[in-house]
Amino acid sequence: MTRDCLKQALSGGIILHVSDDEQWLQNFRLRKATFLGLCDELTPALWYKDTRMSAALLLEKRVASALCKSAIPDCYQLVTNQFGVGMSTVGLRLTEMCRAINHILLQKTVTLGNMHNIVDGFAQMDFPNCRGATDGTHIPILAQDQLATEYIYQKGYFSMVLQVLVDHRGCFTDVNAGWSGKVHDIYTFRNTGLFRKLQAGTLSPDQKITVGEVKMPTVILGDPTYPLMLWPMKPYMGHLDSSKERFNNRLSKCRMTKIKSLPSPRLFTTHLHCDNIPKAVLGSNAKLLVLFRNPKDVAVSYYRFYNKNPMLPNVSSWDEFFQKFMSGEVCWNSYFDHILAWNKHMDKENIMIITYEEMKENLPQGVKQIAEFLGFSLPEEKIQSIAENATFESMSNISQEKYGKYGSILFRKGTVGDWKNLFTEAQSQEMDAKFEESLAGTKLGARLKYDKYCKY
């Protein structure tokens, strides 16, 4: 059944006959069983009786039109056409559904829980007197043109911030959403109800314990971006002795509960330096797929990205940026330190290193290798389909649709060897020497095929 047919089925009241989960996910971002469960839960708040003047709008149709409007935030007309209702009706149904979710579902899914049970749970994970672990994530969105710059995240896409507090089981105990992706995590956190309650000491009963000679209040756990105050605990930074490493490992182990709150299989992407990835991840059975590109093309691509991305500082010239890149004075620091750290993990079974150049040379083969590494057995036609949609050209063609005017920032050329158009002979030799000094003789250095891709 096509997308239009599905929506026609919804508008005609024959929703129960549509069983294709893929169509449900494309249209409403959830499966049929989830949709029907949502309708059942919201029935007390959304059910209407027929009147003498007209029959009540089917509950499933009201929920479906509201969900559709949520997925297409700037187009009432499309939803009204598909469901055969007026624009004011769509707006009203969306408001009703949101209120019903807040009134009925929020209190079932986000609860403070039993304080003593939560503290005991974290204590069993070797962190005493802990109330929860907090973190934020960026949810990709489609931003309206007039507000686009307010929602651009520093990684180059439009987003909205979601911050949560979870207990020792990974269950949500507090949720805050709605801040634009441009806003820094600290500012978002300081303007949440959770922060105000923690500051006022009203989130939970005051329950101090004595550690050594220090009275320790109930705390929550956060990452290095959170402020260091009386109640938030965050990891030590810089040079670590054995006691600080032990503290960081325990904190990391507890903060992994927020990852467990997400459904499996879970996918995360990061630019983090290898040494900053929690040992609870590196030491687990999680599969890590690590992508590298030759340093000369990285430098040129990064220079263009720096000067086009409004979230990053402009650099006056290529010569200035080149020196910053070579000294590691750029976001995410030194390329060479980054790659050296990953070289130590080359032989681990749960880590796969791939290069951009390999993928460009034979994308279907790369897709097959990645699938096998992740434990998927794909037929040849599926591999070819993925490869066709994963080419730089294919992704570039839909970049405006996905990222608006920022699509051209994320997708520029995608070629191998573009560095030759910008590097001077002296700069090329300087990087050759740096590569020889840092990576010559390493397995990962050999994997980059520097002589093939970085020499004239």
N, C-alpha and C positions, 0 to 999 in steps of 0.2 A: 504494500500500500504506500503510495507517495505521500509526501508531507501535506500537500493540499487536501488529499483524500482523508488523511487523518483528522485534519481540522474540520473538514466538512462532516466527518463522522461525529466529532465532538459536538458541533453545532446542531446536528440532527438528533442527538440523544442516543446514539448507538455505540457509545464509548466502550461498553463491555465486550464488543466483538473485535476490537483492535488489540492484538496480542503481541505485535512485533516490538520487543524492547528497544531495538535500535532506533525505530521511528520515534518512540517515546523520548529517548535520550536526546535525539536531534531537536525535537520540538520543545520539550519542557525540562530538559536536564535531569530527568528522573525516570525510573521504570514504572510500568503500569501498576505493579503491586504497591509501590510506594505512593503513587498518585491515589489509588483507591483507599489505601490506609490513611492518607492525609484527609481525604473526603470524610471518612468515617469519624476521624478525630474531631473535625471541625463542624460536624453536623449540628451539634447543640447550638452553635453560634450563627450558622449560616442557613439553616433550614427555614423556608417560608411556606405558608399555606397559600393555596389558590384563593383568589378573590372573585367576586361576582363580575368584576371588570376584565380580569385576565388571569391566565394560568401563571403560577410562579415559575421563574427561570430555573431549569434543572440545576441542582447543586453542583453536579460534575461540570456542567457548562460554565457556571460562575467561577469555580476554582480554576478550570482550564484557561479561561480568558484572562484571569488575573495572573496566572503563571506566565502566560504568553506575553502579557504586557510587561512583566518583570524582565523577561528575556530580551524584549525589544523596547528599551526605555524611551526612545525618542519618536515612536511611531504609533500613535493611537489609531490612525486610519487603517493600517494593515490589520490590526486586531479586530476592529469593528467590521471590516469587510469579511474576514474569515469566520467570525462568529455571529454575524447578523444582528448585532446590537449597537446602540448608539455610543458615541465617545464618552458622554457623561456616565453611562451605565458601566462602561469598562473602568473608568476612574473610581466609581463608587464601589464596584466589586473588588478592585485591588485594595482599596482602603479597608473594606470589611475583612478581607482575608488576612491582611497584615495585623489588624487588631485582634482577630480571632487567634492567630498564631501566637501573638504575644500573651493573650489572656489564657489560652488553653495549653499550648505546647511548651512555652518557655519555662513555665514552672515545673514541667515534667522532665525536661531535658537539661536545664541549668539550675542546679540547686546547691546550696552551701554545703550540704552533707553534714555528717556527724564529725564535729571537731576532733574529738578524742580518737576516733577511728582513723581519721586522716593523719594525725600526728603519729599515731602508732605505726601506720603503714609506711610513712617516710622513715621512721626510726628503724624499721626492719631493713631499709635500704641504706642504713648507716648515716642518715642525716637527722639529727635530733631537732625537736620542736619546730617542725616545718609545716606550714599551712597549705602550701601548694607551689606549683611551678608555673611561671608566666612567660609568654612569648607572643610575638606578632608575626603575621604573614601578610603578603600582598596578594589580593585576589584580582586577577586580570579582568578588566571591564572594557566596554565600548564607551568611550567618552564623547560627549557632545563637542562640536567644534569650538563653540564659544567658551567652553570650560576646559579644553584639552590641556592647556599648560598647567593647570592646577592639579591634574591627576597623573602627570607623567612621572613614573618611578625612575630612579637613577639607573636602573638596568635597561631602560629604554622602552617600557611599555606602560599603558594606562592601567592604574590599579586603585583599589580601595583597601584600606588597612583593616585587618581583623586581629584583635588582641584578645587572648583568652587566659584564664587561670584554670589549671586542672589539678585534680587531687592525685593521690598515689596510684589510683587505678587508671588514670588517664581520662576521667570523666570531667566534663566542663562544670566548673563551679561559678564562673563569671565570664561574660562575653561582652565585648565592646566592638562595634563595627560602624563604619561610615566616614572616617577621616580619609582625605584624599592621599594618593600615593606619594605626593610631593612632600607631605609633612613628615618630619623626622620621628622615629619611634619614641624618643624621649618626650617630645612635645605631646604626642598622642597619649602616652602613658600618664603624663602629669595632668591631663584633662579628662581622665576617666573617673567614673564613680568609685572604682576599685581603689585608685590612688587616694581619693579624698577620705574613704573609709579607713584605709590603712594609716593615713596621717592622723586622723582623729581617734584611732584606736577602737573603732566601732565595728570592724569587720567580724571579729570574733573575740571571745573573752580573753582578758589579759592572763597569759599563762607563762610565767617566766620559769626558767630552770637555771641551775648554777653549773657553769662549765669552768673548772678551775676556780678562780675567784671572781668570775664575771657573771653577772646576771644576764642571761640571754632571753630576749623576748621571742614571741612567735614570729617566724620569718617566712618569706616567700623567696623562691629561687629564680634568678634571671640570668641573661647573658651579659657580656661585657658592656653593652650599650646602655644598660640601666644604671640609674644613679646609685651610689653607695650611701645608704642611709642606715638607720637603726634596724629597719625591718626587711629590706631586700638584700639578699646575699648574691654575690656574683663572683666569677672566678678571678684568681690572681692573674696578672699580666706580667710580661717581661721575664727576667731570669727567675727560674723556679728552683727552690731546694726541694728535698724529698717530702717535707711536711706540706708545702704548698701544692705539690703535684698530687699528693694524696687527697687534699681538700678538693682540688679541681676535679679529680676522678669521681669522688663521691657526689659532688654537685652535678656533674655531667650525667652520672647514672640516674639520679633522681629526675633531672630535667628530661630524660628520655621518655618519661611517662606521657608527655604531650604528643610525642610521635606515635605512641601506642594508641592514642585516642583516635587516630585516623584509620580508615578502612584499609585492609591489605588487598592487593599489593600497593605499596606507597612509593611515590616518586618525588625526589627532591633534587633541586639543582642549586649549585653554589659556585662562587668564585673563591672560596676560602683557601688560604694556604693550607697545605696538608697537615702541618703541625697544629693548626687551629681546629681541625675536625675532631670532635670528641672521640676519645679512645673507645667509648662504648659503641661507636660506629665502626671505627677502623678495626677493632678487635672482635667484631661480630661476624655473622655469616652474611651480612648485607652485601649485595653486589654493587661494586663501585665502577662506573664507566667514566674514564678520564680522557678528555680530548685535548690534544696539543696541536700547535701549528708552528711552523718555522719562525724563528725570532724576528727575521727581517720583515716578513709580511705582517707579523703581529704588530711591530712598531708602527708601520705605515697605516694599517687599519685602525690602530688605537689613536693615532694622531688625528685622523679624519673624524673618528667617533668623538674624541675630546672636543673638537671645535664645532661640531654640529649638535651635540647633546646639551640642551640648556641647563641640565643639572650638573654639568662638569665645567671647571674653569677653562676659559679659552687660553690657548698658547699662541704667542705672537708669531712664531715661525717654526718651521720644521727643525731647524738647527737647534733651537731652544728645547723643543720637545725631545729630540734625539738624546741630548745630554741628560735630561731628566729620566728618560727611559733607561739609559745605560746605568745610571746611578740608583735606580729604583725609587725615584721621587715621583711616582705616579700612583694613582689609585690601585690598590691590591699589590703595591710594592714591586720587588724585583722579579722579572721573568725568570732569571737564571736561578735565584734562590728557590723560587716556586718549583721549577722543574727538578732541581737537585733533591728537594724533599721527597718528591714522588718517586725518584729513582730508587730510593730505599725499599719501595714496595713493589717493584717490578715483578717479582717472582711469586707474589701471593695469588692463590687460586681465585679469590673473590674480587680481584682487581684486574680490570682489562684496560690497557692503554691503546688508544687509537690516535691516528693523526689525520688532520684535515686533508693533507695531500693524498693519503691512501684512499680516503673516501671520494675525493675528486677523481682519482684514476679509475676506480672500480666501485661505484656505489652499491650495486646489487650484492657484490661479494662482502662489502662492509656491513650491509643490513643483515645478511645471513650470519656473519660472525657474531654480531651483536645479539641477534635472536638466540643463537645457540648458547651464548654466554649467559643470557638471562633465563634460559631453560624453556624457550619456545621452539616448537617444531613447526615451521611455516612451509606451506606448499610454494612451489616456484612462482606461480602466478601472483601470490600475495607478496612475495619478496619484490617482484618486479613492480607491482602497484605502489608499494611503499617507496621504492627507489625513485620512481617517476615523480611522486609527490614531494619527495625530500630533496630534490635538486635545488641548487641555489636559485635557478631561474623560476621554478615553480613557486617556491616560497616568496620570492621577490614579487611575483605577479599578484599575489594576494596580500602583500604587506600593507597596502593602503587600506584594504578592507578591514584588516585585523588591527592595525596600529595607527590608522589615519595618516596625518602628515608626518608622523615619526617613522613611518615605514622606510622612507628613504635614508633615515639615519642608521637604521639597523641593517639595511641591505644596500650595499654600494656596488662593488664589483664582484667580489667572491672569487677572484682569479688567483692563481699561484704565480709568483714571480713579479708582482706589481711593484715590489720594492725597488726594482731597477729603474723605475721612473722618478725616484725621489732621492735615493741614496747617492752621496758623492763617493768617489773612490776612497777618500780618506775615511769616511764613515763606515764603508763596507769593510775596510781593513781593520778598523777599530773593533767592530763587532766580531770579525773573524778571530781576532786575538782574544776577545772576551770569551767566546765560545770555547776556544782551545783551552784557555785557562780554567774554565768552570766545568765543562762537560766532556772534554775529550777523554775517551777511554771508558765512559759510562755506558750502560746498556741503553738508557733512554736517549742519551746523546746520539748513539748509533742509530736508534730507531727513527730519529728525525731526518736522517739522510741529508745532513747539512751540506755536504759537497755537491749534491745533486740540485738542491733547491736554493742554496744561498751563495753560490759562486757564479761569477760571470761566465 
